[in-house]
Amino acid sequence: MALMVFSTVEIANQLVLPQLDSVISCRQLAKKLLQDGVREEDLSVYGISRARNYGLDYYMNRELPTWAPGKSEPEWILGWPPPDSRTANQYIVVDANPNDEYVNMTSLYRKK
């Protein structure tokens, strides 16, 4: 019996949990953003879930500001900015899905 429990826990640790990490946690997304050269002080979020926002705050080691159209112009925006002409003229899509494992895709925008 103990061997069966041990085996089940090991299988979960080796196979299941690593795949779930990228879906449940924002750790991989934060890591990818930093590897791509996105500085946390230049990043704002817009239109993402509260859970994802809190997760990114934690892994980016700061509270990320929420972008307000027309009030701020951050270097990077993660989320779903409104598709208006001003945003389209000021930002380009860098990555349409910076973390492929997420079901709710977001986009990463960079100021032109």
Residue frames as qw, qx, qy, qz and C-alpha x, y, z in Angstrom:
[[0.000, 0.885, 0.466, 0.000, 0.00, 0.00, 0.00],
 [0.301, -0.806, 0.101, 0.500, 2.76, 2.46, 0.92],
 [0.423, -0.141, 0.599, 0.665, 4.53, 1.66, -2.34],
 [0.230, 0.621, 0.660, 0.355, 1.38, 2.47, -4.32],
 [0.130, -0.945, -0.234, 0.187, 0.97, 5.83, -2.55],
 [0.415, -0.594, 0.345, 0.596, 4.64, 6.65, -3.09],
 [0.408, 0.156, 0.681, 0.588, 4.37, 5.75, -6.80],
 [0.126, 0.807, 0.551, 0.168, 1.26, 7.88, -7.26],
 [0.233, -0.908, -0.024, 0.347, 2.91, 10.89, -5.62],
 [0.445, -0.385, 0.505, 0.632, 6.06, 10.46, -7.74],
 [0.347, 0.431, 0.680, 0.481, 4.05, 10.23, -10.96],
 [0.004, -0.928, -0.373, 0.011, 2.15, 13.38, -10.03],
 [0.353, -0.792, 0.169, 0.469, 5.39, 15.22, -9.21],
 [0.422, -0.261, 0.611, 0.617, 7.14, 14.18, -12.40],
 [0.205, 0.295, 0.750, 0.555, 4.37, 14.23, -15.00],
 [0.055, -0.765, -0.624, -0.151, 1.22, 16.03, -13.92],
 [0.305, -0.816, -0.222, 0.437, 2.34, 18.96, -11.77],
 [0.337, -0.311, 0.327, 0.826, 4.89, 20.45, -14.20],
 [0.089, 0.381, 0.661, 0.641, 2.23, 20.65, -16.91],
 [0.230, -0.800, -0.554, -0.016, -0.31, 22.17, -14.54],
 [0.428, -0.507, -0.112, 0.740, 2.21, 24.76, -13.35],
 [0.163, -0.008, 0.370, 0.914, 2.10, 26.69, -16.61],
 [0.211, -0.539, -0.646, -0.497, -1.71, 26.66, -16.61],
 [0.483, -0.731, -0.469, 0.106, -2.30, 27.51, -12.96],
 [0.492, -0.632, -0.036, 0.597, 0.70, 29.68, -12.14],
 [0.364, 0.931, 0.001, -0.008, 1.96, 32.87, -13.78],
 [0.593, -0.602, 0.395, 0.360, 5.54, 31.87, -13.03],
 [0.646, 0.147, 0.551, 0.508, 6.32, 30.76, -16.61],
 [0.278, 0.852, 0.338, 0.287, 4.71, 33.85, -18.13],
 [0.273, -0.947, 0.128, 0.111, 6.68, 36.18, -15.83],
 [0.662, -0.371, 0.487, 0.432, 9.88, 34.28, -16.61],
 [0.570, 0.438, 0.512, 0.470, 9.27, 34.56, -20.37],
 [0.092, 0.970, 0.180, 0.136, 8.52, 38.27, -20.14],
 [0.415, -0.827, 0.297, 0.234, 11.76, 38.90, -18.25],
 [0.682, -0.106, 0.561, 0.456, 13.75, 36.72, -20.68],
 [0.454, 0.648, 0.465, 0.397, 12.30, 38.71, -23.58],
 [0.366, 0.152, -0.060, 0.916, 13.65, 41.93, -22.08],
 [0.300, -0.726, -0.357, -0.505, 10.44, 43.29, -20.60],
 [0.214, 0.156, -0.579, 0.771, 11.40, 45.29, -17.52],
 [0.206, -0.550, -0.791, 0.173, 8.78, 45.12, -14.80],
 [0.078, -0.554, -0.250, 0.790, 8.81, 48.90, -14.34],
 [0.156, 0.256, -0.434, -0.850, 7.90, 49.34, -18.04],
 [0.189, -0.210, -0.912, -0.299, 5.00, 46.85, -18.04],
 [0.452, 0.030, 0.318, -0.833, 1.31, 47.59, -17.55],
 [0.133, 0.208, 0.965, 0.083, -1.62, 45.21, -17.76],
 [0.423, 0.156, -0.027, -0.892, -5.04, 45.67, -19.29],
 [0.778, 0.096, -0.207, -0.585, -8.08, 43.44, -19.42],
 [0.477, 0.173, -0.857, 0.094, -6.57, 40.39, -17.72],
 [0.685, -0.521, -0.484, -0.159, -8.18, 38.40, -14.93],
 [0.399, -0.821, 0.260, -0.314, -7.61, 39.35, -11.33],
 [0.920, -0.297, 0.232, 0.111, -5.96, 35.99, -10.64],
 [0.774, 0.383, 0.075, 0.499, -3.49, 36.46, -13.48],
 [0.074, 0.861, -0.115, 0.491, -2.85, 40.04, -12.39],
 [0.631, -0.705, 0.275, -0.170, -2.08, 38.98, -8.80],
 [0.942, -0.052, 0.203, 0.261, 0.11, 36.13, -10.04],
 [0.590, 0.596, 0.003, 0.545, 2.12, 38.45, -12.26],
 [0.229, -0.881, 0.179, -0.372, 2.44, 40.96, -9.43],
 [0.820, -0.508, 0.264, 0.019, 3.94, 38.24, -7.28],
 [0.876, 0.066, 0.262, 0.399, 6.39, 36.84, -9.86],
 [0.432, 0.697, 0.043, 0.570, 7.40, 40.27, -11.18],
 [0.530, -0.260, -0.431, 0.683, 8.09, 41.39, -7.58],
 [0.025, 0.159, 0.122, -0.979, 5.89, 44.47, -7.80],
 [0.400, 0.592, 0.604, -0.354, 2.34, 45.57, -8.32],
 [0.302, 0.156, 0.570, 0.749, 1.90, 46.05, -12.05],
 [0.245, 0.358, 0.180, -0.883, -0.11, 49.13, -12.97],
 [0.476, 0.533, 0.699, 0.025, -3.30, 48.80, -14.96],
 [0.234, 0.043, 0.389, 0.890, -3.07, 50.68, -18.21],
 [0.236, 0.704, 0.481, -0.466, -5.60, 53.45, -18.68],
 [0.500, 0.464, 0.472, 0.559, -6.09, 54.38, -22.35],
 [0.122, 0.830, 0.187, 0.511, -5.23, 58.02, -22.91],
 [0.470, -0.871, 0.071, -0.124, -3.78, 58.51, -19.43],
 [0.522, -0.616, 0.548, 0.219, -0.51, 56.60, -19.55],
 [0.733, 0.595, -0.296, -0.146, 1.82, 55.29, -22.24],
 [0.705, -0.493, 0.501, 0.091, 3.84, 52.38, -20.88],
 [0.080, 0.533, -0.745, -0.393, 6.54, 50.72, -22.96],
 [0.205, -0.013, -0.961, -0.184, 4.78, 47.33, -22.74],
 [0.637, -0.089, 0.202, -0.738, 1.12, 46.31, -22.33],
 [0.068, 0.021, -0.996, -0.047, 0.06, 42.76, -21.53],
 [0.343, 0.380, 0.680, -0.525, -3.59, 41.99, -22.14],
 [0.313, 0.540, 0.701, 0.346, -6.31, 43.12, -24.48],
 [0.036, -0.356, -0.052, 0.932, -6.07, 46.86, -25.22],
 [0.521, 0.638, 0.421, -0.380, -9.07, 48.29, -27.03],
 [0.587, 0.186, 0.543, 0.571, -8.68, 48.06, -30.80],
 [0.184, 0.927, 0.213, -0.247, -8.90, 51.79, -31.45],
 [0.634, 0.701, -0.035, 0.325, -6.83, 53.76, -33.92],
 [0.145, -0.885, 0.369, -0.244, -4.75, 55.49, -31.25],
 [0.755, -0.411, 0.511, -0.007, -3.61, 52.20, -29.72],
 [0.871, 0.351, 0.282, 0.196, -2.96, 50.73, -33.16],
 [0.416, 0.846, -0.126, 0.308, -0.81, 53.74, -34.07],
 [0.225, -0.816, 0.450, -0.284, 1.23, 53.68, -30.86],
 [0.584, -0.382, 0.705, -0.128, 1.70, 49.95, -30.20],
 [0.595, 0.334, -0.648, -0.338, 2.62, 46.83, -32.14],
 [0.938, -0.250, 0.100, -0.217, 1.82, 43.25, -31.22],
 [0.015, 0.657, -0.754, 0.013, 5.06, 41.57, -30.18],
 [0.074, 0.055, -0.995, 0.047, 3.64, 38.23, -29.13],
 [0.555, -0.241, -0.343, -0.719, 0.03, 37.22, -29.70],
 [0.871, -0.414, -0.166, -0.204, 0.24, 34.58, -26.98],
 [0.097, 0.730, -0.612, 0.289, 3.30, 34.89, -24.74],
 [0.303, -0.258, 0.872, -0.285, 2.43, 31.72, -22.87],
 [0.453, 0.065, -0.691, -0.560, 0.90, 29.13, -25.20],
 [0.234, -0.167, -0.938, 0.194, -0.32, 26.97, -22.36],
 [0.204, 0.246, 0.453, -0.832, -2.86, 29.53, -21.18],
 [0.250, 0.525, 0.806, 0.114, -6.42, 28.90, -22.23],
 [0.104, 0.942, 0.283, -0.144, -7.30, 32.59, -22.06],
 [0.669, 0.237, 0.122, 0.694, -4.76, 34.05, -24.44],
 [0.118, -0.908, -0.081, 0.393, -3.37, 37.51, -24.00],
 [0.660, 0.617, 0.045, 0.426, -1.18, 39.61, -26.23],
 [0.534, -0.537, -0.011, 0.652, 2.01, 41.51, -25.53],
 [0.370, 0.871, 0.205, 0.249, 2.22, 44.98, -27.06],
 [0.577, -0.303, -0.002, 0.759, 5.27, 47.22, -27.34],
 [0.126, 0.886, 0.111, -0.432, 5.30, 50.94, -27.90],
 [0.732, 0.575, 0.163, 0.328, 6.49, 51.88, -31.38]]
